[in-house]
Amino acid sequence: MSEEDGDLYDDGLPEGESPEEDGLLLKFIIAAVLLILVYAVATILLAAA
């Protein structure tokens, strides 16, 4: 079972294939988290008002 997990992990994350895509993915994740935080803060402020 651990061997299957290893294969899935290797297929999902090819090492050193395209550093630019990794950076783009990281920026996308950061942007998504910031968007969620802004939405949460706005919701809390509107609920408190």
Jmol script that loads the backbone (N, CA, C; Angstrom):
load data "model"
ATOM      1  N   MET A   1       0.831  -1.196   0.000  1.00  0.00           N
ATOM      2  CA  MET A   1       0.000   0.000   0.000  1.00  0.00           C
ATOM      3  C   MET A   1       0.875   1.259   0.000  1.00  0.00           C
ATOM      4  N   SER A   2       1.970   1.238   0.740  1.00  0.00           N
ATOM      5  CA  SER A   2       2.845   2.396   0.766  1.00  0.00           C
ATOM      6  C   SER A   2       3.516   2.592  -0.593  1.00  0.00           C
ATOM      7  N   GLU A   3       3.731   1.512  -1.338  1.00  0.00           N
ATOM      8  CA  GLU A   3       4.338   1.640  -2.662  1.00  0.00           C
ATOM      9  C   GLU A   3       3.404   2.386  -3.605  1.00  0.00           C
ATOM     10  N   GLU A   4       2.100   2.105  -3.526  1.00  0.00           N
ATOM     11  CA  GLU A   4       1.137   2.795  -4.380  1.00  0.00           C
ATOM     12  C   GLU A   4       1.121   4.289  -4.057  1.00  0.00           C
ATOM     13  N   ASP A   5       1.158   4.617  -2.773  1.00  0.00           N
ATOM     14  CA  ASP A   5       1.172   6.018  -2.376  1.00  0.00           C
ATOM     15  C   ASP A   5       2.420   6.707  -2.922  1.00  0.00           C
ATOM     16  N   GLY A   6       3.544   6.009  -2.894  1.00  0.00           N
ATOM     17  CA  GLY A   6       4.783   6.571  -3.421  1.00  0.00           C
ATOM     18  C   GLY A   6       4.672   6.844  -4.904  1.00  0.00           C
ATOM     19  N   ASP A   7       4.046   5.935  -5.644  1.00  0.00           N
ATOM     20  CA  ASP A   7       3.891   6.131  -7.085  1.00  0.00           C
ATOM     21  C   ASP A   7       3.005   7.342  -7.358  1.00  0.00           C
ATOM     22  N   LEU A   8       1.919   7.465  -6.612  1.00  0.00           N
ATOM     23  CA  LEU A   8       1.015   8.591  -6.804  1.00  0.00           C
ATOM     24  C   LEU A   8       1.739   9.899  -6.503  1.00  0.00           C
ATOM     25  N   TYR A   9       2.541   9.883  -5.457  1.00  0.00           N
ATOM     26  CA  TYR A   9       3.280  11.087  -5.077  1.00  0.00           C
ATOM     27  C   TYR A   9       4.275  11.470  -6.175  1.00  0.00           C
ATOM     28  N   ASP A  10       4.975  10.477  -6.714  1.00  0.00           N
ATOM     29  CA  ASP A  10       5.964  10.747  -7.755  1.00  0.00           C
ATOM     30  C   ASP A  10       5.298  11.278  -9.013  1.00  0.00           C
ATOM     31  N   ASP A  11       4.151  10.709  -9.383  1.00  0.00           N
ATOM     32  CA  ASP A  11       3.459  11.151 -10.590  1.00  0.00           C
ATOM     33  C   ASP A  11       2.915  12.570 -10.411  1.00  0.00           C
ATOM     34  N   GLY A  12       2.447  12.883  -9.219  1.00  0.00           N
ATOM     35  CA  GLY A  12       1.830  14.178  -8.987  1.00  0.00           C
ATOM     36  C   GLY A  12       2.838  15.312  -8.930  1.00  0.00           C
ATOM     37  N   LEU A  13       4.053  15.024  -8.470  1.00  0.00           N
ATOM     38  CA  LEU A  13       5.040  16.081  -8.313  1.00  0.00           C
ATOM     39  C   LEU A  13       6.355  15.711  -8.994  1.00  0.00           C
ATOM     40  N   PRO A  14       6.453  15.977 -10.296  1.00  0.00           N
ATOM     41  CA  PRO A  14       7.728  15.724 -10.969  1.00  0.00           C
ATOM     42  C   PRO A  14       8.767  16.722 -10.480  1.00  0.00           C
ATOM     43  N   GLU A  15       9.965  16.236 -10.155  1.00  0.00           N
ATOM     44  CA  GLU A  15      10.973  17.106  -9.558  1.00  0.00           C
ATOM     45  C   GLU A  15      11.756  17.859 -10.621  1.00  0.00           C
ATOM     46  N   GLY A  16      11.886  19.162 -10.426  1.00  0.00           N
ATOM     47  CA  GLY A  16      12.758  19.965 -11.270  1.00  0.00           C
ATOM     48  C   GLY A  16      12.367  20.031 -12.730  1.00  0.00           C
ATOM     49  N   GLU A  17      11.131  19.713 -13.046  1.00  0.00           N
ATOM     50  CA  GLU A  17      10.727  19.730 -14.454  1.00  0.00           C
ATOM     51  C   GLU A  17      10.499  21.159 -14.932  1.00  0.00           C
ATOM     52  N   SER A  18       9.766  21.952 -14.143  1.00  0.00           N
ATOM     53  CA  SER A  18       9.482  23.332 -14.542  1.00  0.00           C
ATOM     54  C   SER A  18       9.358  24.206 -13.295  1.00  0.00           C
ATOM     55  N   PRO A  19      10.443  24.851 -12.901  1.00  0.00           N
ATOM     56  CA  PRO A  19      10.420  25.712 -11.708  1.00  0.00           C
ATOM     57  C   PRO A  19       9.433  26.863 -11.853  1.00  0.00           C
ATOM     58  N   GLU A  20       9.214  27.334 -13.087  1.00  0.00           N
ATOM     59  CA  GLU A  20       8.300  28.456 -13.288  1.00  0.00           C
ATOM     60  C   GLU A  20       6.880  28.067 -12.900  1.00  0.00           C
ATOM     61  N   GLU A  21       6.469  26.848 -13.233  1.00  0.00           N
ATOM     62  CA  GLU A  21       5.122  26.405 -12.881  1.00  0.00           C
ATOM     63  C   GLU A  21       4.973  26.293 -11.372  1.00  0.00           C
ATOM     64  N   ASP A  22       6.041  25.863 -10.687  1.00  0.00           N
ATOM     65  CA  ASP A  22       5.985  25.768  -9.227  1.00  0.00           C
ATOM     66  C   ASP A  22       5.783  27.158  -8.627  1.00  0.00           C
ATOM     67  N   GLY A  23       6.504  28.144  -9.146  1.00  0.00           N
ATOM     68  CA  GLY A  23       6.360  29.507  -8.655  1.00  0.00           C
ATOM     69  C   GLY A  23       4.967  30.047  -8.921  1.00  0.00           C
ATOM     70  N   LEU A  24       4.433  29.728 -10.105  1.00  0.00           N
ATOM     71  CA  LEU A  24       3.089  30.185 -10.461  1.00  0.00           C
ATOM     72  C   LEU A  24       2.056  29.550  -9.537  1.00  0.00           C
ATOM     73  N   LEU A  25       2.230  28.270  -9.252  1.00  0.00           N
ATOM     74  CA  LEU A  25       1.307  27.576  -8.353  1.00  0.00           C
ATOM     75  C   LEU A  25       1.369  28.187  -6.963  1.00  0.00           C
ATOM     76  N   LEU A  26       2.578  28.494  -6.501  1.00  0.00           N
ATOM     77  CA  LEU A  26       2.742  29.102  -5.178  1.00  0.00           C
ATOM     78  C   LEU A  26       2.045  30.460  -5.120  1.00  0.00           C
ATOM     79  N   LYS A  27       2.212  31.264  -6.169  1.00  0.00           N
ATOM     80  CA  LYS A  27       1.550  32.571  -6.211  1.00  0.00           C
ATOM     81  C   LYS A  27       0.034  32.406  -6.215  1.00  0.00           C
ATOM     82  N   PHE A  28      -0.450  31.407  -6.944  1.00  0.00           N
ATOM     83  CA  PHE A  28      -1.894  31.170  -7.003  1.00  0.00           C
ATOM     84  C   PHE A  28      -2.430  30.778  -5.635  1.00  0.00           C
ATOM     85  N   ILE A  29      -1.698  29.919  -4.919  1.00  0.00           N
ATOM     86  CA  ILE A  29      -2.122  29.490  -3.581  1.00  0.00           C
ATOM     87  C   ILE A  29      -2.137  30.679  -2.624  1.00  0.00           C
ATOM     88  N   ILE A  30      -1.090  31.503  -2.674  1.00  0.00           N
ATOM     89  CA  ILE A  30      -1.017  32.676  -1.804  1.00  0.00           C
ATOM     90  C   ILE A  30      -2.174  33.630  -2.103  1.00  0.00           C
ATOM     91  N   ALA A  31      -2.448  33.849  -3.394  1.00  0.00           N
ATOM     92  CA  ALA A  31      -3.543  34.740  -3.784  1.00  0.00           C
ATOM     93  C   ALA A  31      -4.882  34.197  -3.292  1.00  0.00           C
ATOM     94  N   ALA A  32      -5.080  32.888  -3.395  1.00  0.00           N
ATOM     95  CA  ALA A  32      -6.335  32.278  -2.956  1.00  0.00           C
ATOM     96  C   ALA A  32      -6.504  32.432  -1.445  1.00  0.00           C
ATOM     97  N   VAL A  33      -5.428  32.206  -0.699  1.00  0.00           N
ATOM     98  CA  VAL A  33      -5.498  32.339   0.761  1.00  0.00           C
ATOM     99  C   VAL A  33      -5.802  33.783   1.151  1.00  0.00           C
ATOM    100  N   LEU A  34      -5.141  34.731   0.504  1.00  0.00           N
ATOM    101  CA  LEU A  34      -5.395  36.143   0.805  1.00  0.00           C
ATOM    102  C   LEU A  34      -6.833  36.522   0.476  1.00  0.00           C
ATOM    103  N   LEU A  35      -7.337  36.017  -0.642  1.00  0.00           N
ATOM    104  CA  LEU A  35      -8.718  36.311  -1.031  1.00  0.00           C
ATOM    105  C   LEU A  35      -9.697  35.768   0.009  1.00  0.00           C
ATOM    106  N   ILE A  36      -9.444  34.556   0.492  1.00  0.00           N
ATOM    107  CA  ILE A  36     -10.310  33.953   1.509  1.00  0.00           C
ATOM    108  C   ILE A  36     -10.250  34.762   2.805  1.00  0.00           C
ATOM    109  N   LEU A  37      -9.044  35.198   3.190  1.00  0.00           N
ATOM    110  CA  LEU A  37      -8.903  35.995   4.411  1.00  0.00           C
ATOM    111  C   LEU A  37      -9.654  37.321   4.291  1.00  0.00           C
ATOM    112  N   VAL A  38      -9.525  37.988   3.148  1.00  0.00           N
ATOM    113  CA  VAL A  38     -10.232  39.258   2.939  1.00  0.00           C
ATOM    114  C   VAL A  38     -11.738  39.033   3.006  1.00  0.00           C
ATOM    115  N   TYR A  39     -12.207  37.964   2.374  1.00  0.00           N
ATOM    116  CA  TYR A  39     -13.638  37.653   2.392  1.00  0.00           C
ATOM    117  C   TYR A  39     -14.115  37.384   3.823  1.00  0.00           C
ATOM    118  N   ALA A  40     -13.303  36.659   4.599  1.00  0.00           N
ATOM    119  CA  ALA A  40     -13.668  36.342   5.981  1.00  0.00           C
ATOM    120  C   ALA A  40     -13.736  37.614   6.824  1.00  0.00           C
ATOM    121  N   VAL A  41     -12.752  38.486   6.678  1.00  0.00           N
ATOM    122  CA  VAL A  41     -12.738  39.736   7.447  1.00  0.00           C
ATOM    123  C   VAL A  41     -13.939  40.599   7.072  1.00  0.00           C
ATOM    124  N   ALA A  42     -14.229  40.704   5.773  1.00  0.00           N
ATOM    125  CA  ALA A  42     -15.374  41.502   5.325  1.00  0.00           C
ATOM    126  C   ALA A  42     -16.674  40.937   5.887  1.00  0.00           C
ATOM    127  N   THR A  43     -16.797  39.623   5.897  1.00  0.00           N
ATOM    128  CA  THR A  43     -18.008  38.987   6.423  1.00  0.00           C
ATOM    129  C   THR A  43     -18.166  39.268   7.917  1.00  0.00           C
ATOM    130  N   ILE A  44     -17.072  39.171   8.657  1.00  0.00           N
ATOM    131  CA  ILE A  44     -17.119  39.427  10.103  1.00  0.00           C
ATOM    132  C   ILE A  44     -17.491  40.886  10.371  1.00  0.00           C
ATOM    133  N   LEU A  45     -16.894  41.806   9.620  1.00  0.00           N
ATOM    134  CA  LEU A  45     -17.194  43.229   9.819  1.00  0.00           C
ATOM    135  C   LEU A  45     -18.649  43.533   9.488  1.00  0.00           C
ATOM    136  N   LEU A  46     -19.158  42.946   8.421  1.00  0.00           N
ATOM    137  CA  LEU A  46     -20.558  43.177   8.058  1.00  0.00           C
ATOM    138  C   LEU A  46     -21.497  42.578   9.105  1.00  0.00           C
ATOM    139  N   ALA A  47     -21.124  41.433   9.651  1.00  0.00           N
ATOM    140  CA  ALA A  47     -21.967  40.786  10.655  1.00  0.00           C
ATOM    141  C   ALA A  47     -21.955  41.590  11.961  1.00  0.00           C
ATOM    142  N   ALA A  48     -20.822  42.212  12.263  1.00  0.00           N
ATOM    143  CA  ALA A  48     -20.700  42.971  13.505  1.00  0.00           C
ATOM    144  C   ALA A  48     -21.396  44.325  13.396  1.00  0.00           C
ATOM    145  N   ALA A  49     -21.547  44.831  12.205  1.00  0.00           N
ATOM    146  CA  ALA A  49     -22.127  46.171  12.017  1.00  0.00           C
ATOM    147  C   ALA A  49     -23.623  46.172  12.317  1.00  0.00           C
TER     148      ALA A  49
END
end "model"
wireframe off; spacefill off
backbone 0.3
color backbone group
